[in-house]
Amino acid sequence: MSTPQTGSIRVPASAGVAPVRSRLRTGSAAVGLALVRTPELTIGAFGVLVAAAFAWVPSLWYDEAATVTSAQRSWPQLWAELHSVDAVHGLYYAMIHAWFWLVGYTPFTLRFPSALAIGVAAGLVVALGRRLGGRRLGITAGLVFIALPRVQWAGSEGRPYATVTTLAVCLTLVGLTAVRRTRTGRSLRWWIAYGAVALVAVTFNAYLALAVVAHAVALGWTLLAERRSGRGPAPLVTRDVVVRWAVAAGIAAVAVSPLVLEITAQSKQVGWIGPISERTIPQVFATAWFGGSDLYAAVAWALMVVGVVAAAVQVHRRSPSVRALLRAQAVRVALPLVVLPTAVLLLATAFGKHLYTPKYASLSLPFVALLIALAITLVRPKALLGAALAVCLVLSIPTASAVKMPRAKQDSTWANAASIVSAERAGRAGANEGVVFGSVYGHPGTTADIIRISYPWAFTGMTDLGARKIGAETGVLWNQNGDLATTIPERLGEIDTVWFVGGTPKARNIEPETAAVLAEHGFHAEQHWKTGRVVLTEYVKG
């Protein structure tokens, strides 16, 4: 019997790598196939995931707390509130009210509708881009839209601005379809749809009326351009199109006018908006669409200019291609929606009606993305196009990450303050405790009960020793304190621990008065905390 041979067995170094590479190729192929077959759904789903990721991390802030307190009121209470304040956000509050009824309130459930709205908007941007310039333009515009820093901000914000972008691009897409169907004589239902969407959009946010006006500019511009060029047997915009737009927009305007009048009567709400100043230029240049990133803004503005100029040059050649004609029409649609809303708000502010603030320019975000995509898609080889798009995505990473940090929203530390209260109360479940809410930094007329509204689980079972007027019962946003020398003794009862929650000294400081009243009843300060602009003190009896 022979002895078996022994020795080492050599395994090729690539034996474990090939399957990995194969899986990567399979995965990338699947993504590519999804982008080709269902780009709207694929990019829309990607937009939801990106916007919703870590949306629960940032602490809530003043504006989001306004959403929470309004949406958690009963229907009669919400109706009463809207007659005195925030009628401009009434439909949004009603929507979130229904949402909370279904899923309950947490910071994530507050913000998820905005993430969903960004996903829908991204899908609609793809659809609009495809209509105006083909699949390449649509996919690029959708990805650029998701990457815009201000889109990332809106998608993780419990306010209506993400949905504003959705309605702006939806209204534009419906309007474009109605214009094109007019040539075939089958446009009536699309013009009815346009009027209905316009009515809903302006009801949701009055600033979306500027999108309707921008559509008028786009129609007029297209009409003049087609008459001047004299090309084509069937113009896109005719007198019939203009008349039908005017009728649809006019009916919507009449229907929504009572709400607009009510919103106008509440114009004192925007009294905090300042006049034109040295801050306005950086706000327009970098903040409104690009999250305050000067580098990102410089690149984006340069790309928008390149996209517009290139489209203008191509369409004015002696025999422009179909692609050039489509890209020129894309500019005629997008540019008014980028320029006009901001220009109108700036002019109104310059003439004394202070209306411009960067967040009100959110309705232009889909069309900013479209203009940027026009420049990027000038690059013909797919590899170079992918590289250019990758650069835009990489540039967005710092700002996209910044909006998901714990103190991303107005440097708020309310979540941390609530966690301190929760941690300290954890060992005495069922204890009878009271709380006095001081004012909030930057909002001296608002009590720190706004923190309890945002994080109610931290204050469960506490007795409010200071509130005299309850906002939900009086049709206003926030509770109001009464005379502490009266309200505190009236409600102390068997309470032996009292919390004071308020703002730093720049707020209207009522802690000395609170401490004096509590001292008269045998309380002393046991512990004190400061987190950001929130101060907390625990007073104990004995």
C-alpha positions in Angstrom: 0.0 0.0 0.0 1.4 3.3 -1.0 1.7 6.2 1.4 -0.7 9.1 0.4 0.9 12.3 -0.6 0.7 15.2 1.7 1.2 18.8 1.3 -0.5 22.2 1.3 -3.4 23.0 -0.9 -3.2 26.3 -2.7 -6.4 28.3 -2.8 -6.6 31.0 -5.4 -6.7 34.4 -3.8 -9.7 35.4 -5.7 -11.9 32.5 -4.6 -13.8 34.5 -2.0 -13.7 37.8 -4.0 -15.5 36.6 -7.1 -18.8 35.9 -5.4 -18.7 39.3 -3.7 -18.0 41.0 -7.0 -20.7 39.0 -8.5 -23.2 40.1 -5.9 -22.1 43.7 -6.2 -22.6 43.6 -10.0 -26.0 41.9 -9.5 -27.0 44.6 -7.0 -25.9 47.5 -9.2 -27.6 45.9 -12.2 -30.9 45.7 -10.2 -30.6 49.3 -9.2 -29.9 50.3 -12.8 -32.9 48.3 -14.0 -35.2 49.9 -11.5 -34.0 53.3 -12.5 -34.7 52.5 -16.1 -38.1 50.8 -15.6 -39.5 52.8 -12.7 -37.4 55.9 -12.1 -40.1 57.8 -10.4 -40.8 55.1 -7.8 -37.2 54.2 -7.3 -36.0 57.8 -6.7 -39.1 58.6 -4.7 -38.5 55.7 -2.4 -34.8 56.7 -2.1 -35.9 60.2 -1.2 -38.2 59.0 1.6 -35.3 56.8 3.1 -32.8 59.7 3.0 -35.2 62.2 4.5 -36.5 59.9 7.2 -33.1 58.5 8.3 -32.3 59.9 11.8 -35.1 62.3 11.6 -35.9 61.5 15.3 -32.5 62.8 16.4 -32.7 66.6 16.3 -34.5 68.3 19.2 -37.8 69.9 18.4 -38.0 73.7 18.3 -40.5 76.5 18.4 -42.2 76.1 15.0 -42.5 72.3 15.3 -44.0 72.7 18.8 -46.7 74.9 17.2 -47.5 72.0 14.9 -47.7 69.5 17.8 -49.9 71.7 20.0 -52.2 72.5 17.1 -52.5 69.0 15.8 -53.3 67.5 19.2 -56.3 69.7 19.8 -59.8 68.6 19.2 -61.5 69.7 15.9 -63.5 72.5 17.6 -60.4 73.7 19.4 -58.3 73.7 16.2 -61.1 75.6 14.4 -61.2 78.2 17.1 -57.4 78.6 17.0 -57.3 79.1 13.2 -59.7 82.0 13.6 -57.1 83.9 15.6 -53.7 82.5 14.6 -52.0 80.3 12.0 -54.9 80.1 9.4 -52.1 79.9 6.8 -51.2 76.4 8.1 -54.7 75.2 8.9 -54.9 72.4 6.3 -51.5 71.2 7.3 -52.5 71.1 11.0 -55.7 69.2 10.0 -53.6 66.7 8.1 -51.2 66.1 11.0 -54.2 65.9 13.4 -55.5 62.9 11.4 -52.0 61.4 11.2 -51.5 61.6 15.0 -55.0 60.0 15.4 -53.7 57.0 13.4 -50.1 56.6 14.7 -49.8 58.8 17.8 -47.2 61.5 18.4 -43.4 61.1 18.7 -40.8 63.4 17.1 -40.4 60.8 14.3 -44.1 60.5 13.5 -44.2 64.3 13.5 -41.5 64.5 10.8 -42.2 61.4 8.8 -45.0 63.0 6.7 -42.4 65.6 5.5 -40.0 62.7 4.5 -42.9 61.1 2.6 -43.7 64.4 0.9 -40.1 64.7 -0.2 -40.2 61.3 -1.7 -43.3 62.1 -3.6 -41.9 65.4 -4.7 -38.7 63.6 -5.9 -40.7 61.2 -8.0 -42.8 64.0 -9.5 -39.6 65.9 -10.3 -38.4 62.8 -12.2 -41.7 62.7 -14.1 -41.6 66.4 -14.9 -38.0 66.2 -16.1 -38.8 63.2 -18.3 -41.7 65.2 -19.9 -39.4 68.2 -20.5 -36.2 66.5 -21.6 -36.2 62.7 -21.4 -35.3 60.0 -18.9 -31.7 61.3 -18.4 -32.9 64.8 -17.4 -35.7 63.4 -15.2 -33.4 61.0 -13.2 -30.7 63.6 -12.8 -33.2 66.2 -11.6 -34.7 63.8 -9.1 -31.4 62.9 -7.6 -30.2 66.6 -7.5 -33.5 67.5 -5.8 -32.9 64.9 -3.0 -29.4 66.2 -2.6 -30.3 69.9 -2.1 -29.5 70.9 1.5 -32.8 72.7 1.9 -34.7 69.7 0.7 -33.0 67.6 3.4 -33.9 70.3 6.0 -37.6 70.3 4.8 -37.8 66.5 4.8 -36.9 66.3 8.5 -39.0 69.3 9.7 -42.4 68.9 11.2 -43.7 71.9 9.2 -45.4 72.2 5.8 -42.5 73.2 3.6 -41.8 69.7 2.2 -45.4 69.3 1.2 -45.2 72.8 -0.4 -42.5 71.5 -2.8 -44.7 68.5 -3.6 -47.7 70.6 -4.4 -45.6 73.1 -6.5 -44.2 70.3 -8.8 -47.6 68.5 -8.9 -49.4 71.6 -10.0 -46.8 72.3 -12.6 -46.9 68.7 -14.0 -50.7 68.8 -14.2 -50.6 72.2 -15.9 -48.0 71.0 -18.4 -50.2 67.9 -19.2 -53.3 70.2 -19.6 -51.4 72.4 -22.0 -50.2 69.5 -24.2 -53.6 67.9 -24.2 -55.2 71.1 -25.4 -53.7 70.5 -28.9 -55.7 67.2 -29.1 -59.0 68.6 -27.9 -59.1 66.3 -24.8 -57.9 68.7 -22.1 -61.0 69.7 -20.2 -60.6 67.2 -17.4 -56.9 68.2 -17.0 -57.8 71.9 -16.7 -60.4 71.0 -14.1 -57.7 69.0 -12.3 -55.3 72.0 -12.6 -57.9 74.3 -11.0 -58.6 71.7 -8.2 -54.9 71.2 -7.4 -54.4 75.0 -7.4 -57.2 75.4 -5.0 -55.8 72.7 -2.7 -52.3 74.1 -3.0 -53.1 77.7 -2.1 -55.4 76.5 0.7 -52.4 74.5 2.0 -50.0 77.4 1.8 -51.0 80.8 0.4 -47.5 81.4 -1.1 -48.2 78.7 -3.6 -50.3 81.3 -5.4 -46.9 82.5 -6.7 -46.5 79.2 -8.5 -49.8 79.9 -10.4 -48.5 83.3 -11.3 -45.2 81.8 -12.4 -47.2 79.5 -14.7 -48.7 82.5 -16.4 -45.2 83.9 -17.0 -44.2 80.5 -18.5 -47.2 80.4 -20.8 -46.6 84.0 -21.9 -42.9 83.4 -22.5 -43.6 80.2 -24.5 -46.3 82.0 -26.6 -43.9 84.8 -27.5 -41.0 82.4 -28.2 -43.1 80.3 -30.5 -44.5 83.2 -32.4 -41.0 84.7 -32.8 -39.4 81.5 -34.1 -42.3 80.5 -36.3 -41.2 76.9 -36.1 -43.5 73.9 -36.0 -47.1 73.4 -37.4 -48.6 72.9 -33.9 -47.5 75.5 -31.3 -47.6 74.3 -27.6 -49.3 77.5 -26.3 -52.2 79.0 -28.1 -54.9 81.5 -27.2 -57.1 78.6 -26.2 -54.5 77.4 -23.7 -54.2 80.9 -22.2 -58.0 81.2 -21.9 -58.4 77.8 -20.2 -55.5 78.6 -17.8 -57.1 81.9 -16.9 -60.5 80.3 -16.3 -59.1 77.5 -14.1 -56.9 79.8 -12.1 -59.6 82.4 -11.8 -62.1 79.9 -10.4 -59.5 78.6 -7.9 -58.7 82.2 -6.9 -62.4 83.1 -6.2 -62.9 79.9 -4.2 -59.8 80.4 -2.0 -60.3 84.2 -1.6 -62.1 84.0 1.8 -59.1 82.1 3.3 -56.6 84.5 1.8 -58.5 87.4 3.4 -58.4 85.6 6.7 -54.7 85.0 6.4 -54.2 88.7 5.5 -56.0 89.7 8.6 -53.5 87.6 10.6 -50.5 89.3 9.0 -49.2 90.3 12.4 -47.9 86.7 12.6 -45.1 87.6 10.2 -44.2 90.7 12.2 -40.9 89.0 13.2 -39.7 89.2 9.6 -37.2 92.0 9.2 -36.7 94.5 6.3 -34.1 94.1 3.5 -30.7 94.3 5.1 -27.1 93.1 4.6 -28.3 89.6 5.6 -30.7 89.4 2.6 -28.1 88.7 -0.1 -26.5 85.7 1.7 -30.0 84.4 2.5 -31.0 84.5 -1.2 -27.6 83.2 -2.4 -26.9 80.4 0.1 -29.6 79.9 2.7 -32.9 79.6 0.8 -32.0 76.6 -1.3 -28.5 75.5 -0.3 -28.6 75.4 3.5 -26.1 78.2 4.1 -23.2 76.4 2.4 -21.4 79.0 0.3 -19.4 76.4 -1.6 -22.5 74.4 -2.5 -24.3 77.6 -3.4 -21.5 78.8 -5.7 -21.4 75.5 -7.6 -25.2 75.3 -7.8 -25.6 78.8 -9.1 -22.9 78.3 -11.7 -24.6 75.1 -12.9 -28.0 76.9 -13.1 -26.5 79.7 -15.2 -24.7 77.2 -17.5 -28.0 75.2 -17.9 -30.0 78.3 -18.9 -27.4 79.8 -21.2 -26.6 76.5 -22.9 -30.3 75.9 -23.6 -30.7 79.5 -25.0 -27.7 79.0 -27.3 -28.8 75.6 -28.6 -32.3 76.7 -29.4 -31.2 79.8 -31.3 -29.1 77.8 -33.8 -30.4 77.8 -37.4 -31.7 74.2 -37.2 -32.1 73.3 -33.5 -32.6 69.6 -32.6 -35.7 68.3 -30.9 -33.6 67.9 -27.7 -32.6 71.6 -27.9 -36.3 72.6 -28.3 -37.3 70.5 -25.3 -34.5 71.9 -23.1 -35.5 75.4 -24.0 -39.0 74.7 -22.9 -37.7 73.2 -19.7 -36.0 76.6 -19.0 -39.3 78.4 -19.8 -41.1 76.3 -17.2 -38.5 76.2 -14.5 -36.9 79.6 -14.5 -40.1 81.6 -13.7 -40.7 79.3 -10.8 -37.2 79.8 -9.5 -37.0 83.6 -9.9 -40.6 85.0 -9.5 -41.5 83.8 -6.0 -38.3 85.1 -4.4 -38.5 88.4 -6.5 -42.1 89.0 -5.4 -41.3 88.4 -1.7 -38.2 90.6 -1.9 -40.1 93.5 -3.6 -42.9 93.3 -1.1 -40.4 93.4 1.7 -38.6 96.3 0.1 -41.9 98.2 0.0 -42.7 97.7 3.6 -44.7 94.4 3.6 -42.0 92.2 5.3 -42.6 88.8 3.7 -39.3 87.4 2.7 -37.6 84.7 4.7 -35.6 81.8 3.2 -38.0 79.1 4.1 -40.8 80.7 2.1 -38.7 80.1 -1.0 -39.2 76.3 -0.6 -41.7 76.1 -3.5 -38.8 76.8 -5.9 -36.7 73.8 -4.9 -37.9 71.3 -7.5 -37.2 73.8 -10.3 -33.8 74.7 -8.9 -33.0 71.0 -9.2 -34.3 71.0 -12.8 -32.1 73.9 -13.9 -29.0 72.3 -12.2 -29.8 69.0 -14.0 -30.0 70.8 -17.3 -26.3 71.7 -16.9 -25.2 68.3 -15.6 -26.9 66.5 -18.5 -24.8 68.5 -21.0 -22.1 65.9 -20.2 -22.8 63.2 -22.7 -20.7 60.1 -21.8 -22.5 58.3 -19.0 -19.4 57.8 -16.9 -18.7 61.6 -16.9 -22.3 62.4 -16.2 -22.3 60.0 -13.3 -19.1 61.6 -12.0 -20.6 65.1 -12.2 -23.7 63.9 -10.4 -21.6 62.2 -7.8 -19.8 65.5 -7.1 -23.1 67.2 -6.4 -24.1 64.4 -4.1 -20.8 64.5 -2.2 -21.0 68.3 -1.8 -24.4 67.8 -0.1 -23.1 65.4 2.5 -22.0 67.9 5.2 -25.2 69.9 5.1 -27.3 66.7 4.9 -25.5 65.4 8.0 -25.8 68.7 9.8 -29.6 68.8 9.7 -29.7 65.4 11.5 -27.6 66.5 14.5 -29.2 66.8 18.0 -29.0 70.6 18.0 -29.7 71.2 14.3 -32.9 73.2 14.8 -32.2 76.7 16.1 -29.7 75.2 18.5 -32.5 73.7 20.5 -31.7 71.5 23.5 -35.3 70.7 24.5 -34.8 67.0 24.1 -31.8 67.1 26.5 -33.8 69.1 29.0 -36.6 66.6 28.9 -34.2 63.7 29.3 -32.8 65.4 32.5 -36.3 65.7 34.0 -37.0 62.1 33.0 -33.8 60.8 34.5 -34.3 62.6 37.8 -37.9 61.5 38.1 -37.2 57.9 37.2 -36.7 56.7 40.8 -39.8 58.2 42.2 -42.7 56.9 40.0 -46.1 58.1 41.2 -44.7 61.0 43.2 -46.8 64.1 43.4 -44.7 66.9 41.7 -45.4 70.3 40.4 -43.8 72.5 37.7 -43.6 76.2 36.9 -42.8 77.1 33.3 -40.8 80.3 32.7 -40.5 82.0 29.4 -38.5 80.6 26.4 -35.3 82.1 25.1 -36.2 84.3 22.1 -40.0 84.1 22.8 -40.7 86.0 26.0 -44.4 85.7 25.5 -44.3 81.9 25.3 -43.8 79.7 28.4 -41.6 76.7 28.6 -44.7 74.6 28.6 -43.7 74.3 24.9 -41.1 71.8 26.0 -43.7 69.7 27.8 -45.8 69.8 24.6 -42.8 68.6 22.6 -41.8 65.9 25.1 -44.9 65.2 27.2 -43.6 61.8 28.6 -41.0 63.7 30.7 -43.7 65.7 32.6 -46.4 63.1 33.0 -48.3 63.6 36.3 -46.9 67.0 37.0 -49.2 69.8 38.2 -48.7 73.1 36.4 -48.5 75.6 39.2 -48.4 78.8 37.1 -50.7 78.6 34.1 -53.9 80.7 34.3 -55.0 80.7 30.6 -54.9 77.4 28.7 -54.1 78.0 25.0 -56.3 75.1 23.7 -59.3 76.6 25.6 -58.7 80.2 24.6 -58.0 79.8 20.9 -54.3 80.7 21.1 -51.1 78.7 20.7 -49.6 78.8 24.2 -50.6 78.8 27.8 -50.2 82.0 29.8 -49.1 82.3 33.4 -51.1 84.1 36.0 -50.0 85.8 39.2 -47.5 83.3 40.7 -48.0 84.6 44.2 -51.6 83.4 43.9 -51.5 80.4 41.6 -48.6 78.5 43.2 -50.1 78.4 46.8 -53.5 77.5 45.4 -52.2 74.4 43.7 -49.3 73.2 46.0 -51.5 70.9 48.1 -49.4 67.9 49.1 -46.7 68.6 46.5 -43.2 68.3 47.9 -41.1 68.6 44.7 -41.4 71.5 42.3 -39.5 71.9 39.0 -38.8 75.3 37.4 -38.2 75.1 33.6 -37.4 78.2 31.7 -35.0 80.1 29.5 -31.6 81.7 30.1 -31.5 85.2 31.6 -32.1 86.8 28.2 -35.7 85.4 28.4 -38.2 87.0 30.7 -36.9 85.6 33.9 -39.5 84.7 36.5 -37.4 82.2 38.5 -36.6 84.7 41.3 -40.3 85.3 41.8 -40.9 81.5 41.7 -38.1 80.8 44.2 -39.4 83.5 46.6 -43.0 82.1 46.6 -41.7 78.6 47.1 -39.4 79.7 49.9 -42.4 81.0 51.8 -43.8 77.5 51.7 -40.7 75.8 52.9 -39.0 74.9 49.5 -35.3 75.3 48.7 -33.3 74.7 45.5 -31.9 71.2 45.5 -30.3 70.9 42.0 -29.8 73.2 39.0 -29.0 72.4 35.4 -28.4 74.4 32.2 -28.5 72.9 28.8 -28.1 75.3 25.9 -30.6 78.0 26.5 -32.8 76.1 28.9 -32.4 76.2 32.7 -33.9 73.8 35.1 -34.1 73.9 38.9 -35.5 71.3 41.3 -37.0 72.7 44.5 -37.6 70.3 47.4 -39.7 70.9 50.5 -38.0 70.7 53.9 
